């Protein structure tokens, strides 16, 4: 049992988490930035104007990317199952 195997597993798990989170956060970030620029240009200071579009885009991003994200998680799990012999022996 070598420590490098565990380091590789943790590194790939953190990479997967970063990819899955960024798939739903980046569209929300882009919409939030564009709404903020619009608010600054028009001097509209409405809280719901900045919150609601980000919420809708985040939910749509999660719905749109759920199948892809689940496939990524299943692939990672299958990779972990295939690595069990190298972890044990």
CORQUI-V133964 format. One record per run of one state. SS is the DSSP state (H for helix, E for strand, C for the rest). FROM is the first residue (numbers start at 1). LEN is the number of residues. Records with the same first field share a line. If there is no record, write none. Layout:
SS=FROM-LEN ; FROM-LEN
This chain:
C=1-2 ; 43-4 ; 83-1 ; 89-1
H=3-40 ; 47-36 ; 84-5
